[in-house]
Amino acid sequence: MSLQVKAREPVKGVAKTGAEQHGRSLAARRTRAGYAMSTPALLFLGATMLFPLAYNFWTSVHDVAIGDLITGDWQFSGVDNYDSVVSESAFWHATRVSLLFTAGSLVFQFTIGFALALLFVKRFPLAGLFRSLMLVAWLLPPIVSGTLFRWMLDADAGAYNELLRAIGLDSLAHNWLTDPSTALPGVIAANIWVGVPFNMLLLLVGLQSIDATLYEAAAIDGAGPWQRLRHITVPLMRPVSAAVLLLGLIYTFKVFDLVFVLTGGGPVDSTTVLPLYVYQVAFKLFQLGRGAAAGTLLLIVPLLVAIVYVRRLRREGAAA
């Protein structure tokens, strides 16, 4: 019996080794197939994202004029363009305006979006219709939204001024977008209108994922609406809220078209956000190297926020 067992042991070892080799070969084929199928997407990302970023950085370390784009006679300047940008007061002014624009937009977009999400999570007649109508502001192109708000805030025929005159506040009626003290709030109001549906939609999905039995148990224990909101809704919505705020910051910080249509950066640079500053330096002053350097610096804030967001997603995935 012992001789038979010993004779079979090598056969088992050979079979096990063969199975392992087959498994490794299958895994290698799957890996190669995965790379092959993802190659078109990787090439597309490289052509539309990585190459423009690399080209912009390469331009930022050269002294480039319009004629140099044709001749290719680029003079290497190192970090001179970056030094020139960060030493310019206009850059820091645009940075402050961008921060104010982003902070004001995010606070009201999130607050109003959360309030509307709390409303639409309830069931009432025509809730679906009203929710769909709310998405129109988000679906419209920013150029259309900017044109709409430019008409609404016009001094002569603007709807907002007509409303003020109708309620007897004629003294407050003026051209909101040509007054340096009200131009930025007017642009923020337009961006809030555009961004509220996006916040509402994501927050509504988060609210619908909360187990309704938690609210029922809290109500049985005597918790009122405010207590349920404070102790159940807000804590459970923190992951969704963080994601919405981070995405909103990334989107808002790079807004260009809406501001360009409304004010073009004026009056007196009161609404010149960083994307508009980059546009003015590169395509109005034709200082392409400095414009590319400013564009690279513009990427820092969204990039840092994106890194934080990705790390948060990975931690949540690991915890799950």
C-alpha positions as CSV (number, residue, x, y, z in Angstrom):
1,M,0.0,0.0,0.0
2,S,2.8,2.4,0.9
3,L,4.4,1.7,-2.5
4,Q,1.2,2.6,-4.3
5,V,0.9,5.9,-2.4
6,K,4.4,6.9,-3.2
7,A,3.9,6.1,-6.9
8,R,0.9,8.5,-7.0
9,E,2.5,11.5,-5.3
10,P,4.6,12.6,-8.3
11,V,1.5,12.4,-10.5
12,K,-0.4,14.7,-8.1
13,G,2.5,17.2,-8.1
14,V,2.7,17.2,-11.8
15,A,-1.1,17.8,-12.1
16,K,-0.9,20.6,-9.6
17,T,2.0,22.3,-11.4
18,G,0.2,22.0,-14.7
19,A,-2.9,23.6,-13.2
20,E,-0.9,26.5,-11.8
21,Q,0.8,27.1,-15.1
22,H,-2.6,27.0,-16.9
23,G,-4.0,29.5,-14.4
24,R,-1.0,31.8,-14.8
25,S,-1.3,31.5,-18.6
26,L,-5.0,32.3,-18.5
27,A,-4.4,35.3,-16.2
28,A,-1.7,36.6,-18.6
29,R,-4.0,36.2,-21.6
30,R,-6.8,38.1,-19.8
31,T,-4.4,40.8,-18.8
32,R,-3.2,41.2,-22.4
33,A,-6.8,41.2,-23.6
34,G,-7.6,43.9,-21.1
35,Y,-4.8,46.1,-22.3
36,A,-5.7,45.5,-25.9
37,M,-9.4,46.5,-25.3
38,S,-8.4,49.6,-23.3
39,T,-5.8,50.8,-25.8
40,P,-8.3,52.9,-27.9
41,A,-9.5,54.6,-24.7
42,L,-6.0,55.2,-23.5
43,L,-5.0,56.6,-26.9
44,F,-8.0,58.9,-26.9
45,L,-7.2,60.2,-23.3
46,G,-3.6,60.7,-24.3
47,A,-4.6,62.7,-27.4
48,T,-7.2,64.8,-25.8
49,M,-5.9,65.3,-22.2
50,L,-2.3,64.3,-21.7
51,F,-0.9,65.8,-24.9
52,P,-2.5,69.2,-24.3
53,L,-1.3,69.3,-20.7
54,A,2.2,68.4,-21.8
55,Y,2.1,70.9,-24.7
56,N,0.9,73.6,-22.3
57,F,3.7,72.9,-19.8
58,W,6.3,72.9,-22.6
59,T,4.9,76.3,-23.8
60,S,5.0,77.7,-20.3
61,V,8.8,77.3,-20.1
62,H,9.5,79.0,-23.4
63,D,9.2,82.6,-24.6
64,V,6.6,82.2,-27.4
65,A,5.1,84.9,-29.6
66,I,2.5,84.5,-32.4
67,G,5.1,84.3,-35.1
68,D,7.0,81.7,-33.2
69,L,4.2,79.3,-33.6
70,I,4.9,79.2,-37.4
71,T,8.6,79.4,-37.4
72,G,9.1,77.1,-34.4
73,D,11.8,79.5,-33.0
74,W,11.0,79.1,-29.3
75,Q,13.4,80.5,-26.8
76,F,13.7,78.5,-23.6
77,S,13.0,80.7,-20.5
78,G,12.8,78.2,-17.7
79,V,10.6,79.5,-14.8
80,D,10.7,83.1,-16.0
81,N,7.1,83.0,-17.2
82,Y,6.0,81.6,-13.8
83,D,8.0,84.3,-12.0
84,S,6.4,87.0,-14.2
85,V,2.9,85.7,-13.5
86,V,3.1,85.3,-9.7
87,S,4.8,88.7,-9.4
88,E,1.9,90.4,-11.2
89,S,-0.9,92.0,-9.1
90,A,-3.5,91.1,-11.7
91,F,-2.9,87.4,-11.2
92,W,-3.5,87.6,-7.5
93,H,-6.5,89.8,-8.0
94,A,-7.9,87.2,-10.4
95,T,-7.1,84.5,-7.8
96,R,-9.1,86.4,-5.1
97,V,-12.0,86.9,-7.5
98,S,-12.0,83.2,-8.3
99,L,-12.0,82.2,-4.7
100,L,-14.9,84.6,-3.9
101,F,-16.8,83.4,-6.9
102,T,-16.2,79.7,-6.0
103,A,-17.0,80.1,-2.3
104,G,-20.2,82.2,-2.9
105,S,-21.4,79.8,-5.6
106,L,-20.8,76.6,-3.6
107,V,-22.4,77.8,-0.4
108,F,-25.7,78.8,-2.1
109,Q,-25.7,76.0,-4.7
110,F,-25.3,73.4,-1.9
111,T,-27.7,75.0,0.5
112,I,-30.5,75.5,-2.0
113,G,-29.8,72.2,-3.7
114,F,-30.1,70.4,-0.3
115,A,-33.3,72.2,0.6
116,L,-34.8,71.2,-2.8
117,A,-33.6,67.6,-2.4
118,L,-35.4,67.5,1.0
119,L,-38.5,68.8,-0.7
120,F,-38.5,66.4,-3.7
121,V,-37.7,63.3,-1.6
122,K,-41.3,63.7,-0.3
123,R,-44.1,62.4,-2.5
124,F,-46.6,65.0,-3.6
125,P,-48.6,65.7,-6.8
126,L,-46.5,66.8,-9.9
127,A,-43.2,66.2,-8.0
128,G,-41.7,64.5,-11.0
129,L,-42.7,67.3,-13.3
130,F,-41.3,70.0,-11.1
131,R,-38.1,68.1,-10.6
132,S,-37.7,67.7,-14.3
133,L,-38.3,71.4,-14.9
134,M,-35.5,72.2,-12.3
135,L,-33.0,70.3,-14.5
136,V,-33.6,72.8,-17.4
137,A,-31.1,75.3,-15.8
138,W,-28.4,72.6,-15.7
139,L,-29.1,71.3,-19.2
140,L,-28.9,74.7,-20.9
141,P,-25.5,75.6,-22.4
142,P,-23.7,78.2,-20.2
143,I,-23.7,80.7,-23.0
144,V,-27.5,80.5,-23.1
145,S,-27.7,80.9,-19.4
146,G,-25.3,83.8,-19.4
147,T,-27.3,85.6,-22.1
148,L,-30.5,85.0,-20.2
149,F,-29.1,86.6,-17.0
150,R,-27.6,89.5,-18.9
151,W,-31.1,90.3,-20.2
152,M,-32.6,89.9,-16.8
153,L,-30.1,92.2,-15.1
154,D,-30.2,94.8,-17.8
155,A,-30.7,98.4,-16.6
156,D,-33.5,99.4,-19.0
157,A,-35.6,96.3,-19.8
158,G,-34.3,93.8,-17.3
159,A,-36.8,91.7,-15.4
160,Y,-35.1,92.3,-12.1
161,N,-35.3,96.1,-12.4
162,E,-38.9,95.9,-13.6
163,L,-39.7,93.9,-10.4
164,L,-38.1,96.5,-8.2
165,R,-40.0,99.3,-10.0
166,A,-43.3,97.3,-9.6
167,I,-42.9,97.1,-5.8
168,G,-41.8,100.8,-5.5
169,L,-38.1,100.4,-5.2
170,D,-37.1,102.4,-8.2
171,S,-34.0,103.8,-6.5
172,L,-32.4,100.4,-6.4
173,A,-32.9,99.7,-10.1
174,H,-29.6,100.1,-12.1
175,N,-27.4,98.1,-14.5
176,W,-26.2,95.4,-12.1
177,L,-23.5,94.1,-14.4
178,T,-21.8,97.4,-15.1
179,D,-21.5,98.4,-11.4
180,P,-18.2,97.0,-9.9
181,S,-20.0,96.6,-6.5
182,T,-22.8,94.4,-7.9
183,A,-21.2,92.7,-11.0
184,L,-19.6,89.8,-9.1
185,P,-22.8,89.1,-7.1
186,G,-24.8,89.1,-10.4
187,V,-22.4,86.6,-11.9
188,I,-22.5,84.4,-8.8
189,A,-26.3,84.5,-8.9
190,A,-26.2,83.2,-12.5
191,N,-23.8,80.4,-11.6
192,I,-25.9,79.5,-8.6
193,W,-28.9,79.1,-10.9
194,V,-26.9,76.9,-13.2
195,G,-25.4,74.7,-10.4
196,V,-28.4,74.2,-8.1
197,P,-30.0,71.4,-10.2
198,F,-26.7,69.4,-10.2
199,N,-26.5,69.6,-6.4
200,M,-30.1,68.8,-6.0
201,L,-29.9,65.7,-8.2
202,L,-26.9,64.2,-6.5
203,L,-28.2,65.0,-3.0
204,L,-31.6,63.6,-3.9
205,V,-30.0,60.3,-4.8
206,G,-28.3,60.2,-1.4
207,L,-31.4,61.0,0.5
208,Q,-33.3,58.2,-1.3
209,S,-30.7,55.7,-0.2
210,I,-31.3,56.4,3.5
211,D,-33.4,53.6,5.1
212,A,-36.9,54.9,5.9
213,T,-37.1,52.7,9.0
214,L,-34.6,54.9,10.7
215,Y,-36.9,57.9,10.5
216,E,-39.9,55.8,11.7
217,A,-37.9,54.5,14.7
218,A,-36.8,58.1,15.5
219,A,-40.4,59.3,15.2
220,I,-41.6,56.6,17.6
221,D,-39.0,57.7,20.1
222,G,-40.4,61.2,19.9
223,A,-37.8,62.9,17.6
224,G,-39.2,65.8,15.7
225,P,-38.4,66.8,12.1
226,W,-35.5,69.0,13.1
227,Q,-34.0,66.3,15.3
228,R,-34.4,63.7,12.6
229,L,-32.7,66.0,10.1
230,R,-29.8,66.8,12.5
231,H,-29.2,63.4,13.9
232,I,-30.0,61.1,11.0
233,T,-30.1,62.9,7.6
234,V,-27.0,65.2,8.1
235,P,-24.6,62.5,9.4
236,L,-25.7,59.9,6.8
237,M,-25.4,62.4,4.0
238,R,-21.8,63.5,4.9
239,P,-20.1,61.2,2.2
240,V,-22.5,62.4,-0.5
241,S,-22.2,66.0,0.6
242,A,-18.4,65.9,0.5
243,A,-18.5,64.5,-3.0
244,V,-20.9,67.1,-4.2
245,L,-18.9,69.9,-2.7
246,L,-15.6,68.6,-4.1
247,L,-17.1,68.2,-7.6
248,G,-18.7,71.6,-7.4
249,L,-15.4,73.2,-6.4
250,I,-13.6,71.6,-9.4
251,Y,-16.3,72.7,-11.8
252,T,-16.8,76.2,-10.4
253,F,-13.1,77.1,-10.2
254,K,-12.7,76.7,-13.9
255,V,-15.9,78.4,-15.1
256,F,-15.1,80.7,-18.1
257,D,-17.9,80.8,-20.6
258,L,-20.6,82.0,-18.2
259,V,-18.5,84.9,-16.9
260,F,-17.3,85.8,-20.4
261,V,-20.8,86.1,-21.7
262,L,-22.1,88.1,-18.7
263,T,-19.3,90.7,-18.2
264,G,-16.2,89.7,-20.1
265,G,-14.3,90.2,-16.8
266,G,-15.4,93.7,-16.2
267,P,-16.2,96.3,-15.1
268,V,-12.7,97.3,-13.9
269,D,-11.7,93.6,-13.6
270,S,-14.2,93.1,-10.8
271,T,-15.3,89.7,-12.3
272,T,-12.0,88.7,-13.9
273,V,-11.6,85.1,-12.6
274,L,-8.5,83.1,-13.3
275,P,-9.7,81.4,-16.5
276,L,-10.5,84.8,-17.9
277,Y,-7.1,86.1,-16.8
278,V,-5.4,83.2,-18.7
279,Y,-7.5,84.0,-21.8
280,Q,-6.6,87.7,-21.7
281,V,-2.9,87.1,-21.3
282,A,-2.7,84.5,-24.0
283,F,-5.2,85.7,-26.6
284,K,-5.4,89.4,-26.0
285,L,-1.9,90.3,-25.1
286,F,-0.5,87.4,-27.2
287,Q,2.0,86.4,-24.5
288,L,1.5,82.7,-25.0
289,G,4.3,81.6,-22.7
290,R,2.9,83.6,-19.8
291,G,-0.6,82.5,-20.6
292,A,0.5,78.8,-20.6
293,A,2.2,79.4,-17.2
294,A,-0.9,81.0,-15.8
295,G,-3.0,78.0,-17.1
296,T,-0.6,75.6,-15.4
297,L,-1.0,77.4,-12.1
298,L,-4.8,77.4,-12.6
299,L,-4.7,73.6,-12.6
300,I,-3.2,73.4,-9.1
301,V,-6.4,73.9,-7.1
302,P,-8.6,71.5,-9.1
303,L,-5.8,69.0,-9.1
304,L,-5.4,69.1,-5.4
305,V,-9.1,68.8,-4.9
306,A,-9.2,65.8,-7.4
307,I,-6.4,64.1,-5.4
308,V,-8.3,64.5,-2.2
309,Y,-11.5,63.2,-3.8
310,V,-9.8,60.1,-5.3
311,R,-8.2,59.3,-2.0
312,R,-11.5,59.6,-0.2
313,L,-13.1,57.2,-2.7
314,R,-10.3,54.7,-2.2
315,R,-10.7,54.9,1.6
316,E,-14.4,54.4,1.4
317,G,-13.9,51.5,-1.0
318,A,-11.4,49.9,1.4
319,A,-13.7,50.4,4.3
320,A,-16.5,48.8,2.5
